[in-house]
Amino acid sequence: MTDTLDRAAVERELRSMIAEAARLEPEVVAELPADTDLFGPEIALTSLAGVTLLGAVDARFGVDVATLDLSLDSLQSIATLADFVATHLQDR
């Protein structure tokens, strides 16, 4: 099923996961620009919320971000995470 997801669908699902991990309203996260920093003031992920998000991404998409991206650069913004997950879905 995940093989048929396109980049936009991945981003929509990730926004929902980000909202849940950061305890924000999904509508708020849905409206943020894609270049919004995950650990910046708008989303303000904590390190614990980041770990929760990574677990959710792995469970949903089968992409272990922490193992594949040791520097965790993919956690810079909504867009970088969506690009990373979408790219690794295609590699599977």
Order of alpha helices (4+ residues) and beta strands (2+ residues): alpha-alpha-alpha-alpha-alpha
